Amino acid sequence: MTLAQAGRARAWHLTAQGAAVAAAFPEARRPAAVPGTKQLAVRHGREHLLDVGRIHAAFVTDARTRGEACGPLDLLPHPELSAGGGVYRPAAELAYTAGTGEERHRLQAFVERHRPGVGAEETAAQLAACARVWEQAGEDGAGRAWERRWRSFPRLLVVLAGTVASGVRGAVADLRLAAEENPATAEMLTAVPAGAARIEHLLQRGPSAPIWHPLSSNGRACGWTEL
């Protein structure tokens, strides 16, 4: 995959066998000389990629514990979706099969990674782009374009990376305020389940735990399927 935030650097998902082969390359044992600014961009891109991998692993682990289904190929990093003349690129698109037996149903979610150092503006811009996907009309103005791809619009999961435990409520409040300032985003959040959770809570307790703070209201924290 191409890391847009890291100067178009590329990253690969390796199998255990592929990692063993790559580790034998002389280039893998020599640190590359990277200019300071590019090194910072690559580091941020690497942190982003690792967090997305951890988020995926948390969902896979939780699904196996609950007897549900989420596999190695059920998360797509940085998909591109048409958004009213532009493009929406979430950090990832997640697919998940919830329930057991005859009560199983498929869920989708867009995952966004929010960093406190950037502030709520970048995430708010991502939510606004998602709102353009949500409101985009279908062919000949009939219905919504996304209805041809999903039965229901994917949930929005904002994962707070680098946020201390005491700062979660403030970060969520800032996201709610930023969303309310954009009419399209505010309208979308009345219809689309959306929530924010600290990445440490996600990794320690799992996505089904009551760690997600709704973005549409001041409601209590809940599991991601209950948003």
N, CA, C and O of each residue as an XYZ file, in Angstrom:
908
protein
N       0.850     -1.181      0.000
C       0.000      0.000      0.000
C       0.885      1.230      0.000
O       2.029      1.188      0.454
N       0.337      2.345     -0.522
C       1.061      3.605     -0.566
C       0.635      4.465      0.608
O      -0.561      4.659      0.829
N       1.593      4.982      1.365
C       1.309      5.827      2.523
C       1.256      7.276      2.074
O       2.288      7.913      1.862
N       0.045      7.787      1.932
C      -0.110      9.149      1.424
C       0.517     10.174      2.360
O       1.028     11.195      1.900
N       0.485      9.913      3.685
C       1.029     10.880      4.635
C       2.547     10.802      4.743
O       3.160     11.638      5.406
N       3.149      9.827      4.114
C       4.588      9.608      4.274
C       5.336      9.766      2.951
O       6.223      8.977      2.625
N       4.962     10.795      2.199
C       5.682     11.078      0.963
C       5.595      9.975     -0.064
O       6.544      9.734     -0.810
N       4.431      9.289     -0.106
C       4.199      8.204     -1.071
C       5.094      6.993     -0.817
O       5.279      6.171     -1.715
N       5.653      6.868      0.392
C       6.405      5.656      0.726
C       5.458      4.463      0.681
O       4.245      4.608      0.836
N       6.032      3.287      0.467
C       5.201      2.087      0.353
C       5.449      1.151      1.539
O       6.543      1.103      2.102
N       4.401      0.414      1.895
C       4.506     -0.581      2.967
C       3.842     -1.864      2.504
O       2.913     -1.843      1.697
N       4.326     -2.974      3.021
C       3.787     -4.273      2.625
C       3.337     -5.044      3.859
O       3.961     -4.967      4.917
N       2.244     -5.788      3.706
C       1.818     -6.741      4.730
C       2.494     -8.063      4.408
O       2.265     -8.624      3.337
N       3.332     -8.575      5.323
C       4.104     -9.784      5.054
C       3.552    -10.981      5.821
O       3.143    -10.856      6.975
N       3.546    -12.133      5.173
C       3.287    -13.388      5.879
C       4.538    -13.731      6.675
O       5.576    -13.091      6.503
N       4.451    -14.733      7.543
C       5.619    -15.153      8.324
C       6.751    -15.599      7.401
O       7.920    -15.306      7.653
N       6.390    -16.317      6.320
C       7.409    -16.780      5.378
C       8.023    -15.590      4.647
O       9.236    -15.534      4.447
N       7.177    -14.643      4.251
C       7.693    -13.459      3.560
C       8.606    -12.632      4.447
O       9.612    -12.100      3.978
N       8.261    -12.517      5.742
C       9.102    -11.763      6.670
C      10.462    -12.434      6.835
O      11.485    -11.755      6.928
N      10.475    -13.772      6.871
C      11.738    -14.498      7.013
C      12.629    -14.284      5.794
O      13.843    -14.124      5.921
N      12.008    -14.282      4.603
C      12.779    -14.066      3.375
C      13.329    -12.644      3.339
O      14.499    -12.425      3.025
N      12.455    -11.666      3.671
C      12.885    -10.268      3.619
C      13.981     -9.984      4.639
O      14.861     -9.160      4.387
N      13.937    -10.657      5.789
C      14.952    -10.433      6.823
C      16.337    -10.867      6.370
O      17.346    -10.429      6.923
N      16.381    -11.737      5.354
C      17.675    -12.211      4.857
C      18.310    -11.234      3.867
O      19.481    -11.388      3.521
N      17.556    -10.228      3.404
C      18.104     -9.269      2.453
C      19.124     -8.368      3.162
O      18.846     -7.877      4.256
N      20.289     -8.145      2.563
C      21.278     -7.237      3.185
C      20.692     -5.847      3.435
O      21.014     -5.205      4.434
N      19.828     -5.382      2.521
C      19.253     -4.041      2.663
C      18.412     -3.920      3.942
O      18.306     -2.841      4.526
N      17.819     -5.038      4.365
C      16.965     -5.009      5.554
C      17.776     -4.866      6.836
O      17.240     -4.503      7.883
N      19.075     -5.156      6.744
C      19.929     -5.071      7.925
C      20.690     -3.758      7.999
O      21.371     -3.492      8.990
N      20.582     -2.929      6.954
C      21.276     -1.638      6.950
C      20.263     -0.525      7.112
O      19.316     -0.451      6.330
N      20.427      0.354      8.109
C      19.510      1.485      8.252
C      19.659      2.432      7.075
O      20.773      2.807      6.711
N      18.543      2.818      6.482
C      18.592      3.725      5.336
C      18.834      5.154      5.804
O      18.349      5.569      6.856
N      19.591      5.898      5.004
C      19.836      7.307      5.293
C      18.676      8.122      4.738
O      18.520      8.252      3.524
N      17.857      8.675      5.644
C      16.677      9.424      5.237
C      16.780     10.841      5.771
O      17.044     11.018      6.961
N      16.579     11.875      4.928
C      16.610     13.258      5.410
C      15.630     13.447      6.566
O      14.648     12.716      6.688
N      15.917     14.454      7.423
C      15.130     14.663      8.623
C      13.638     14.794      8.395
O      12.855     14.116      9.060
N      13.218     15.663      7.457
C      11.784     15.872      7.236
C      11.119     14.619      6.699
O      10.006     14.281      7.103
N      11.794     13.927      5.790
C      11.227     12.693      5.255
C      11.197     11.609      6.319
O      10.270     10.801      6.364
N      12.220     11.592      7.183
C      12.263     10.602      8.248
C      11.070     10.775      9.182
O      10.470      9.793      9.619
N      10.727     12.032      9.485
C       9.580     12.308     10.339
C       8.292     11.833      9.678
O       7.428     11.248     10.331
N       8.170     12.094      8.365
C       6.963     11.676      7.643
C       6.838     10.163      7.618
O       5.749      9.618      7.798
N       7.975      9.478      7.390
C       7.950      8.016      7.370
C       7.589      7.471      8.747
O       6.842      6.500      8.867
N       8.138      8.122      9.803
C       7.830      7.663     11.156
C       6.336      7.794     11.442
O       5.720      6.873     11.980
N       5.749      8.948     11.077
C       4.310      9.130     11.290
C       3.513      8.120     10.467
O       2.509      7.585     10.939
N       3.960      7.858      9.233
C       3.279      6.869      8.412
C       3.376      5.486      9.017
O       2.415      4.717      8.978
N       4.549      5.161      9.585
C       4.730      3.856     10.216
C       3.845      3.730     11.453
O       3.232      2.684     11.668
N       3.772      4.777     12.264
C       2.922      4.750     13.455
C       1.462      4.558     13.065
O       0.727      3.804     13.702
N       1.054      5.259     12.001
C      -0.325      5.133     11.528
C      -0.605      3.696     11.094
O      -1.631      3.125     11.463
N       0.294      3.118     10.319
C       0.113      1.762      9.812
C       0.070      0.754     10.955
O      -0.756     -0.158     10.948
N       0.955      0.915     11.937
C       0.976     -0.001     13.074
C      -0.313      0.099     13.884
O      -0.843     -0.914     14.339
N      -0.815      1.313     14.062
C      -2.067      1.477     14.805
C      -3.229      0.819     14.068
O      -4.073      0.175     14.690
N      -3.277      0.977     12.746
C      -4.340      0.334     11.971
C      -4.242     -1.183     12.120
O      -5.262     -1.862     12.238
N      -3.023     -1.716     12.117
C      -2.848     -3.150     12.322
C      -3.304     -3.587     13.704
O      -3.926     -4.640     13.846
N      -3.003     -2.793     14.725
C      -3.443     -3.124     16.086
C      -4.961     -3.082     16.203
O      -5.565     -3.930     16.860
N      -5.569     -2.094     15.565
C      -7.033     -1.989     15.582
C      -7.654     -3.223     14.938
O      -8.607     -3.798     15.465
N      -7.104     -3.626     13.789
C      -7.610     -4.812     13.103
C      -7.466     -6.040     13.995
O      -8.399     -6.835     14.111
N      -6.313     -6.198     14.621
C      -6.074     -7.356     15.485
C      -7.053     -7.379     16.649
O      -7.489     -8.451     17.070
N      -7.405     -6.203     17.175
C      -8.358     -6.137     18.290
C      -9.729     -6.655     17.858
O     -10.389     -7.368     18.614
N     -10.156     -6.302     16.656
C     -11.448     -6.782     16.162
C     -11.404     -8.283     15.874
O     -12.362     -8.997     16.170
N     -10.303     -8.764     15.301
C     -10.177    -10.194     15.012
C     -10.204    -10.994     16.314
O     -10.897    -12.006     16.408
N      -9.453    -10.541     17.311
C      -9.400    -11.232     18.600
C     -10.773    -11.257     19.263
O     -11.203    -12.289     19.779
N     -11.457    -10.116     19.245
C     -12.771    -10.031     19.877
C     -13.771    -10.943     19.167
O     -14.587    -11.605     19.809
N     -13.697    -10.967     17.828
C     -14.620    -11.810     17.064
C     -14.413    -13.284     17.407
O     -15.387    -14.019     17.564
N     -13.177    -13.721     17.523
C     -12.898    -15.120     17.843
C     -13.378    -15.448     19.255
O     -13.886    -16.543     19.495
N     -13.224    -14.523     20.179
C     -13.678    -14.740     21.549
C     -15.190    -14.880     21.615
O     -15.711    -15.667     22.405
N     -15.892    -14.122     20.788
C     -17.349    -14.090     20.827
C     -18.005    -15.098     19.879
O     -19.231    -15.201     19.831
N     -17.190    -15.840     19.128
C     -17.744    -16.786     18.162
C     -18.302    -16.104     16.932
O     -19.161    -16.658     16.246
N     -17.815    -14.893     16.645
C     -18.254    -14.144     15.473
C     -17.146    -14.206     14.421
O     -16.226    -15.014     14.546
N     -17.218    -13.378     13.405
C     -16.253    -13.520     12.307
C     -15.678    -12.176     11.874
O     -16.401    -11.252     11.502
N     -14.365    -12.103     11.934
C     -13.606    -10.985     11.363
C     -12.221    -11.544     11.094
O     -11.508    -11.917     12.025
N     -11.837    -11.604      9.827
C     -10.603    -12.268      9.463
C      -9.508    -11.333      9.000
O      -9.691    -10.116      8.982
N      -8.366    -11.897      8.623
C      -7.221    -11.094      8.183
C      -7.503    -10.230      6.961
O      -6.831     -9.219      6.756
N      -8.479    -10.609      6.149
C      -8.771     -9.846      4.936
C     -10.008     -8.960      5.084
O     -10.505     -8.411      4.100
N     -10.497     -8.824      6.306
C     -11.723     -8.052      6.529
C     -11.466     -6.600      6.877
O     -12.389     -5.886      7.270
N     -10.236     -6.153      6.742
C      -9.927     -4.733      6.916
C      -9.107     -4.265      5.726
O      -8.068     -4.843      5.406
N      -9.583     -3.213      5.075
C      -8.903     -2.646      3.909
C      -8.337     -1.283      4.283
O      -9.111     -0.357      4.528
N      -7.001     -1.122      4.336
C      -6.419      0.176      4.675
C      -6.611      1.189      3.539
O      -6.442      0.865      2.363
N      -6.963      2.400      3.912
C      -7.048      3.534      2.992
C      -7.796      3.255      1.689
O      -7.229      3.441      0.613
N      -9.050      2.816      1.756
C      -9.818      2.693      0.513
C     -10.147      4.079     -0.029
O     -10.141      5.057      0.718
N     -10.428      4.164     -1.306
C     -10.824      5.434     -1.922
C     -12.280      5.339     -2.336
O     -12.661      4.444     -3.090
N     -13.089      6.260     -1.845
C     -14.509      6.272     -2.169
C     -14.880      7.609     -2.769
O     -14.463      8.659     -2.280
N     -15.662      7.568     -3.828
C     -16.120      8.796     -4.465
C     -16.985      9.580     -3.488
O     -17.890      9.029     -2.861
N     -16.694     10.876     -3.367
C     -17.395     11.706     -2.387
C     -17.834     13.014     -3.013
O     -17.210     14.050     -2.785
N     -18.899     12.980     -3.798
C     -19.453     14.202     -4.354
C     -18.465     15.035     -5.138
O     -18.359     16.242     -4.921
N     -17.746     14.413     -6.041
C     -16.754     15.131     -6.835
C     -15.358     15.052     -6.253
O     -14.385     15.385     -6.929
N     -15.246     14.614     -5.008
C     -13.948     14.435     -4.378
C     -13.737     12.983     -4.010
O     -14.368     12.089     -4.573
N     -12.844     12.753     -3.060
C     -12.526     11.392     -2.626
C     -12.497     11.362     -1.104
O     -11.977     12.278     -0.467
N     -13.055     10.310     -0.528
C     -12.974     10.074      0.915
C     -12.039      8.899      1.145
O     -12.257      7.810      0.615
N     -10.988      9.123      1.944
C     -10.018      8.066      2.256
C      -9.957      7.865      3.774
O      -9.150      8.506      4.447
N     -10.796      6.988      4.316
C     -10.670      6.692      5.742
C      -9.392      5.927      6.021
O      -8.760      5.412      5.099
N      -9.010      5.850      7.274
C      -7.825      5.061      7.624
C      -8.016      3.609      7.237
O      -7.064      2.931      6.852
N      -9.258      3.128      7.339
C      -9.542      1.742      6.976
C     -11.042      1.551      6.829
O     -11.842      2.326      7.354
N     -11.403      0.503      6.104
C     -12.794      0.056      6.012
C     -12.848     -1.360      6.572
O     -12.116     -2.242      6.123
N     -13.715     -1.570      7.550
C     -13.786     -2.825      8.273
C     -15.072     -3.569      7.936
O     -16.138     -2.963      7.827
N     -14.967     -4.878      7.773
C     -16.132     -5.743      7.611
C     -16.150     -6.718      8.783
O     -15.103     -7.206      9.208
N     -17.340     -7.000      9.301
C     -17.452     -7.812     10.506
C     -18.773     -8.566     10.463
O     -19.808     -7.986     10.135
N     -18.745     -9.848     10.789
C     -19.970    -10.646     10.863
C     -20.333    -10.835     12.325
O     -19.660    -11.568     13.050
N     -21.402    -10.171     12.758
C     -21.815    -10.207     14.157
C     -22.885    -11.264     14.363
O     -23.549    -11.693     13.419
N     -23.042    -11.681     15.626
C     -24.069    -12.652     15.956
C     -23.601    -14.079     15.726
O     -22.516    -14.317     15.195
N     -24.442    -15.024     16.139
C     -24.128    -16.436     15.972
C     -25.343    -17.173     15.427
O     -26.467    -16.678     15.508
N     -25.112    -18.355     14.873
C     -26.203    -19.166     14.348
C     -26.961    -18.459     13.238
O     -26.354    -17.876     12.339
N     -28.276    -18.509     13.296
C     -29.118    -17.894     12.268
C     -29.266    -16.387     12.448
O     -29.863    -15.717     11.606
N     -28.727    -15.854     13.538
C     -28.847    -14.421     13.822
C     -27.644    -13.622     13.326
O     -27.471    -12.465     13.711
N     -26.824    -14.214     12.488
C     -25.624    -13.524     12.015
C     -25.992    -12.435     11.013
O     -26.896    -12.606     10.196
N     -25.287    -11.329     11.088
C     -25.503    -10.249     10.130
C     -24.184     -9.513      9.906
O     -23.324     -9.455     10.785
N     -24.052     -8.957      8.715
C     -22.812     -8.315      8.296
C     -22.840     -6.841      8.654
O     -23.826     -6.147      8.409
N     -21.740     -6.371      9.242
C     -21.593     -4.959      9.596
C     -20.358     -4.392      8.900
O     -19.364     -5.089      8.697
N     -20.445     -3.128      8.546
C     -19.284     -2.418      8.004
C     -19.019     -1.184      8.854
O     -19.917     -0.650      9.505
N     -17.773     -0.747      8.831
C     -17.422      0.466      9.565
C     -16.244      1.150      8.890
O     -15.346      0.497      8.358
N     -16.263      2.468      8.922
C     -15.102      3.257      8.533
C     -14.323      3.572      9.807
O     -14.903      3.985     10.811
N     -13.013      3.374      9.760
C     -12.157      3.639     10.908
C     -11.327      4.887     10.629
O     -10.681      4.997      9.587
N     -11.353      5.824     11.574
C     -10.517      7.017     11.496
C      -9.577      7.037     12.691
O      -9.981      6.700     13.805
N      -8.331      7.427     12.469
C      -7.341      7.538     13.551
C      -7.154      9.021     13.855
O      -6.739      9.798     12.996
N      -7.464      9.395     15.083
C      -7.407     10.800     15.481
C      -6.215     11.034     16.405
O      -6.069     10.358     17.423
N      -5.373     11.986     16.047
C      -4.206     12.336     16.864
C      -4.437     13.695     17.519
O      -4.788     14.648     16.823
N      -4.252     13.816     18.840
C      -4.533     15.082     19.519
C      -3.647     16.235     19.069
O      -4.063     17.393     19.120
N      -2.426     15.928     18.625
C      -1.535     16.995     18.191
C      -2.038     17.727     16.961
O      -1.694     18.890     16.748
N      -2.841     17.068     16.157
C      -3.378     17.675     14.940
C      -4.622     18.499     15.259
O      -4.953     19.436     14.533
N      -5.315     18.146     16.357
C      -6.569     18.798     16.692
C      -7.717     18.138     15.971
O      -7.532     17.194     15.202
N      -8.906     18.646     16.230
C     -10.111     18.033     15.672
C     -10.338     18.407     14.219
O     -11.184     17.805     13.558
N      -9.596     19.398     13.697
C      -9.879     19.895     12.347
C      -9.694     18.824     11.281
O     -10.530     18.683     10.390
N      -8.591     18.064     11.369
C      -8.325     17.052     10.344
C      -9.388     15.963     10.370
O      -9.884     15.544      9.324
N      -9.737     15.504     11.578
C     -10.773     14.479     11.684
C     -12.114     15.022     11.248
O     -12.886     14.314     10.601
N     -12.411     16.283     11.593
C     -13.665     16.891     11.154
C     -13.734     16.946      9.632
O     -14.797     16.736      9.048
N     -12.595     17.230      8.985
C     -12.566     17.255      7.521
C     -12.828     15.865      6.959
O     -13.493     15.721      5.934
N     -12.301     14.837      7.634
C     -12.561     13.465      7.204
C     -14.048     13.115      7.360
O     -14.635     12.472      6.490
N     -14.642     13.538      8.463
C     -16.068     13.279      8.676
C     -16.910     14.018      7.644
O     -17.932     13.505      7.188
N     -16.482     15.222      7.275
C     -17.203     15.988      6.245
C     -17.129     15.271      4.900
O     -18.110     15.238      4.156
N     -15.952     14.691      4.584
C     -15.822     13.936      3.335
C     -16.703     12.697      3.371
O     -17.308     12.325      2.366
N     -16.772     12.057      4.545
C     -17.651     10.896      4.693
C     -19.106     11.312      4.504
O     -19.893     10.572      3.914
N     -19.463     12.492      5.002
C     -20.834     12.982      4.843
C     -21.178     13.182      3.375
O     -22.324     12.990      2.969
N     -20.186     13.568      2.579
C     -20.442     13.720      1.139
C     -20.717     12.368      0.487
O     -21.524     12.271     -0.438
N     -20.043     11.325      0.974
C     -20.344      9.971      0.480
C     -21.767      9.590      0.875
O     -22.518      9.032      0.076
N     -22.121      9.898      2.107
C     -23.440      9.531      2.629
C     -24.581     10.228      1.887
O     -25.619      9.619      1.629
N     -24.388     11.509      1.542
C     -25.481     12.273      0.946
C     -25.477     12.236     -0.584
O     -26.407     12.751     -1.204
N     -24.461     11.644     -1.204
C     -24.368     11.626     -2.660
C     -25.553     10.886     -3.269
O     -25.833      9.742     -2.913
N     -26.235     11.543     -4.178
C     -27.428     10.965     -4.798
C     -27.058      9.844     -5.751
O     -25.969      9.826     -6.325
N     -27.990      8.904     -5.911
C     -27.796      7.804     -6.834
C     -28.050      8.234     -8.266
O     -28.287      9.410     -8.541
N     -27.999      7.272     -9.175
C     -28.222      7.582    -10.582
C     -29.607      8.184    -10.787
O     -30.596      7.725    -10.215
N     -29.653      9.223    -11.619
C     -30.902      9.928    -11.923
C     -31.549     10.500    -10.666
O     -32.758     10.730    -10.632
N     -30.731     10.729     -9.624
C     -31.245     11.335     -8.406
C     -32.094     10.426     -7.553
O     -32.763     10.899     -6.635
N     -32.090      9.137     -7.825
C     -32.908      8.188     -7.074
C     -32.123      7.637     -5.889
O     -31.091      6.991     -6.070
N     -32.612      7.891     -4.679
C     -31.974      7.359     -3.489
C     -30.572      7.894     -3.272
O     -30.241      8.999     -3.700
N     -29.760      7.103     -2.607
C     -28.365      7.450     -2.326
C     -27.443      6.491     -3.069
O     -27.748      5.307     -3.212
N     -26.317      7.011     -3.539
C     -25.379      6.194     -4.311
C     -24.845      5.019     -3.485
O     -24.630      3.935     -4.027
N     -24.630      5.221     -2.185
C     -24.043      4.159     -1.363
C     -24.967      2.946     -1.225
O     -24.504      1.859     -0.881
N     -26.257      3.117     -1.486
C     -27.196      2.014     -1.336
C     -26.940      0.880     -2.335
O     -27.417     -0.237     -2.134
N     -26.202      1.155     -3.392
C     -25.849      0.117     -4.350
C     -24.694     -0.752     -3.829
O     -24.415     -1.811     -4.389
N     -24.029     -0.306     -2.764
C     -22.878     -1.034     -2.230
C     -23.162     -1.667     -0.865
O     -22.702     -2.776     -0.591
N     -23.914     -0.972     -0.012
C     -24.181     -1.469      1.332
C     -25.679     -1.436      1.626
O     -26.399     -0.585      1.105
N     -26.147     -2.365      2.460
C     -27.544     -2.360      2.896
C     -27.786     -1.201      3.866
O     -28.852     -0.585      3.854
N     -26.802     -0.913      4.695
C     -26.860      0.247      5.582
C     -25.486      0.914      5.557
O     -24.470      0.253      5.339
N     -25.464      2.212      5.780
C     -24.201      2.944      5.689
C     -23.271      2.504      6.820
O     -23.722      2.309      7.948
N     -21.973      2.345      6.530
C     -21.035      1.889      7.562
C     -20.997      2.803      8.779
O     -21.143      4.021      8.672
N     -20.799      2.188      9.931
C     -20.581      2.952     11.156
C     -19.295      3.766     11.034
O     -18.450      3.487     10.184
N     -19.160      4.772     11.891
C     -17.945      5.585     11.935
C     -17.275      5.370     13.282
O     -17.859      5.660     14.326
N     -16.047      4.862     13.259
C     -15.307      4.585     14.479
C     -14.043      5.443     14.491
O     -13.132      5.226     13.692
N     -13.992      6.408     15.391
C     -12.827      7.289     15.517
C     -11.977      6.780     16.671
O     -12.411      6.779     17.823
N     -10.772      6.349     16.354
C      -9.868      5.808     17.368
C      -8.889      6.898     17.777
O      -8.175      7.455     16.944
N      -8.867      7.196     19.075
C      -8.018      8.257     19.612
C      -6.640      7.693     19.919
O      -6.485      6.892     20.840
N      -5.641      8.109     19.150
C      -4.270      7.644     19.348
C      -3.460      8.752     20.017
O      -3.444      9.887     19.540
N      -2.797      8.428     21.109
C      -1.997      9.429     21.804
C      -2.795     10.307     22.742
O      -2.303     11.351     23.169
N      -4.009      9.915     23.075
C      -4.846     10.671     23.999
C      -4.779     10.021     25.373
O      -5.042      8.825     25.502
N      -4.429     10.790     26.402
C      -4.374     10.244     27.756
C      -5.794      9.964     28.229
O      -6.753     10.537     27.712
N      -5.922      9.083     29.210
C      -7.245      8.677     29.678
C      -8.073      9.866     30.143
O      -9.279      9.922     29.903
N      -7.427     10.812     30.805
C      -8.163     11.972     31.318
C      -8.589     12.939     30.218
O      -9.400     13.833     30.459
N      -8.044     12.763     29.006
C      -8.362     13.671     27.916
C      -9.409     13.156     26.951
O      -9.724     13.822     25.965
N      -9.963     11.959     27.225
C     -10.921     11.364     26.290
C     -12.178     12.211     26.162
O     -12.624     12.501     25.052
N     -12.750     12.608     27.297
C     -14.006     13.371     27.242
C     -13.817     14.688     26.508
O     -14.691     15.107     25.749
N     -12.688     15.343     26.728
C     -12.420     16.596     26.032
C     -12.253     16.383     24.538
O     -12.755     17.170     23.736
N     -11.543     15.309     24.155
C     -11.348     15.018     22.735
C     -12.677     14.714     22.059
O     -12.927     15.166     20.941
N     -13.534     13.947     22.736
C     -14.848     13.612     22.169
C     -15.704     14.868     22.049
O     -16.399     15.055     21.050
N     -15.655     15.729     23.065
C     -16.425     16.970     23.015
C     -15.975     17.854     21.855
O     -16.802     18.473     21.185
N     -14.669     17.913     21.620
C     -14.147     18.706     20.501
C     -14.624     18.141     19.165
O     -14.970     18.896     18.256
N     -14.643     16.821     19.046
C     -15.113     16.200     17.807
C     -16.594     16.472     17.593
O     -17.019     16.748     16.471
N     -17.381     16.396     18.659
C     -18.810     16.690     18.542
C     -19.027     18.127     18.101
O     -19.863     18.401     17.240
N     -18.264     19.054     18.701
C     -18.405     20.468     18.350
C     -18.031     20.703     16.899
O     -18.734     21.414     16.182
N     -16.919     20.106     16.459
C     -16.488     20.281     15.073
C     -17.520     19.708     14.108
O     -17.776     20.285     13.051
N     -18.115     18.564     14.476
C     -19.119     17.948     13.608
C     -20.374     18.803     13.523
O     -20.988     18.906     12.461
N     -20.761     19.419     14.644
C     -21.968     20.236     14.658
C     -21.839     21.477     13.784
O     -22.840     22.021     13.318
N     -20.606     21.923     13.562
C     -20.392     23.134     12.766
C     -20.574     22.894     11.277
O     -20.693     23.848     10.508
N     -20.598     21.626     10.857
C     -20.822     21.289      9.458
C     -22.212     20.678      9.330
O     -22.436     19.574      9.825
N     -23.162     21.369      8.673
C     -24.539     20.862      8.612
C     -24.647     19.460      8.030
O     -25.434     18.652      8.523
N     -23.872     19.153      6.988
C     -23.953     17.829      6.367
C     -23.467     16.753      7.330
O     -24.065     15.679      7.414
N     -22.376     17.037      8.064
C     -21.863     16.072      9.032
C     -22.855     15.870     10.165
O     -23.113     14.742     10.583
N     -23.413     16.981     10.663
C     -24.381     16.884     11.750
C     -25.594     16.063     11.327
O     -26.105     15.259     12.106
N     -26.053     16.266     10.097
C     -27.202     15.509      9.602
C     -26.853     14.026      9.470
O     -27.656     13.163      9.826
N     -25.656     13.730      8.959
C     -25.237     12.343      8.819
C     -25.204     11.643     10.174
O     -25.629     10.493     10.290
N     -24.701     12.333     11.201
C     -24.547     11.703     12.503
C     -25.874     11.435     13.191
O     -25.918     10.675     14.158
N     -26.956     12.039     12.718
C     -28.271     11.711     13.264
C     -28.768     10.364     12.729
O     -29.665      9.750     13.307
N     -28.175      9.913     11.620
C     -28.632      8.672     10.981
C     -27.596      7.559     11.007
O     -27.952      6.385     10.898
N     -26.314      7.905     11.150
C     -25.229      6.917     11.079
C     -24.605      6.736     12.460
O     -24.166      7.721     13.055
N     -24.548      5.517     12.990
C     -23.899      5.280     14.287
C     -22.425      5.672     14.231
O     -21.698      5.255     13.329
N     -21.991      6.472     15.195
C     -20.604      6.939     15.207
C     -20.139      7.089     16.645
O     -20.902      7.510     17.515
N     -18.883      6.741     16.888
C     -18.347      6.868     18.230
C     -16.842      6.976     18.223
O     -16.190      6.696     17.217
N     -16.289      7.388     19.359
C     -14.843      7.537     19.508
C     -14.392      6.770     20.742
O     -15.090      6.732     21.756
N     -13.212      6.159     20.642
C     -12.656      5.400     21.765
C     -11.144      5.519     21.754
O     -10.530      5.659     20.697
N     -10.555      5.462     22.924
C      -9.101      5.494     23.073
C      -8.513      4.166     22.622
O      -9.049      3.107     22.950
N      -7.414      4.211     21.873
C      -6.848      2.987     21.308
C      -6.397      2.024     22.399
O      -6.492      0.809     22.232
N      -5.905      2.559     23.515
C      -5.480      1.673     24.601
C      -6.670      0.890     25.161
O      -6.539     -0.294     25.470
N      -7.825      1.540     25.292
C      -9.019      0.842     25.770
C      -9.461     -0.217     24.761
O      -9.894     -1.307     25.134
N      -9.345      0.123     23.484
C      -9.719     -0.824     22.432
C      -8.852     -2.074     22.495
O      -9.360     -3.190     22.384
N      -7.545     -1.893     22.672
C      -6.628     -3.034     22.689
C      -6.764     -3.851     23.969
O      -6.636     -5.075     23.938
N      -7.024     -3.182     25.098
C      -7.082     -3.884     26.377
C      -8.421     -4.566     26.617
O      -8.473     -5.648     27.202
N      -9.518     -3.928     26.163
C     -10.856     -4.421     26.524
C     -11.639     -4.964     25.327
O     -12.621     -5.685     25.504
N     -11.210     -4.624     24.122
C     -11.887     -5.108     22.929
C     -12.984     -4.165     22.474
O     -13.533     -3.418     23.285
N     -13.314     -4.188     21.184
C     -14.279     -3.232     20.626
C     -15.713     -3.429     21.103
O     -16.519     -2.503     21.006
N     -16.052     -4.611     21.616
C     -17.420     -4.841     22.083
C     -17.646     -4.315     23.494
O     -18.783     -4.269     23.962
N     -16.563     -3.915     24.183
C     -16.690     -3.362     25.537
C     -17.290     -1.949     25.464
O     -17.224     -1.305     24.417
N     -17.867     -1.472     26.554
C     -18.464     -0.124     26.558
C     -17.397      0.970     26.633
O     -17.231      1.630     27.659
N     -16.685      1.143     25.529
C     -15.587      2.121     25.472
C     -15.843      3.212     24.441
O     -15.079      4.173     24.353
N     -16.920      3.071     23.656
C     -17.172      3.999     22.555
C     -18.121      5.114     23.003
O     -19.228      4.856     23.474
N     -17.665      6.346     22.846
C     -18.469      7.512     23.207
C     -19.191      8.017     21.961
O     -18.534      8.403     20.994
N     -20.536      8.025     21.958
C     -21.276      8.455     20.758
C     -20.915      9.882     20.359
O     -20.724     10.746     21.215
N     -20.825     10.120     19.058
C     -20.525     11.467     18.552
C     -21.790     12.279     18.300
O     -21.722     13.494     18.115
N     -22.940     11.616     18.292
C     -24.185     12.323     17.989
C     -24.880     12.856     19.233
O     -25.823     13.640     19.130
N     -24.413     12.430     20.424
C     -25.077     12.848     21.656
C     -24.118     12.686     22.822
O     -22.981     12.244     22.655
N     -24.592     13.049     24.003
C     -23.805     12.871     25.220
C     -24.164     11.565     25.921
O     -24.028     11.453     27.139
N     -24.620     10.581     25.156
C     -25.036      9.310     25.725
C     -23.890      8.557     26.360
O     -22.722      8.905     26.187
N     -24.242      7.516     27.100
C     -23.245      6.713     27.806
C     -22.382      5.934     26.817
O     -22.790      5.672     25.686
N     -21.188      5.572     27.265
C     -20.302      4.757     26.442
C     -20.898      3.366     26.257
O     -21.586      2.856     27.141
N     -20.630      2.754     25.103
C     -21.218      1.458     24.784
C     -20.298      0.692     23.847
O     -19.257      1.203     23.434
N     -20.682     -0.534     23.512
C     -19.939     -1.310     22.530
C     -20.178     -0.752     21.142
O     -21.141     -0.017     20.923
N     -19.306     -1.095     20.197
C     -19.386     -0.456     18.882
C     -20.637     -0.858     18.122
O     -21.121     -0.079     17.302
N     -21.178     -2.044     18.365
C     -22.392     -2.464     17.675
C     -23.638     -1.832     18.287
O     -24.724     -1.941     17.717
N     -23.500     -1.171     19.445
C     -24.624     -0.556     20.129
C     -24.705      0.944     19.919
O     -25.598      1.594     20.463
N     -23.789      1.509     19.140
C     -23.797      2.955     18.908
C     -25.109      3.399     18.252
O     -25.294      4.586     17.982
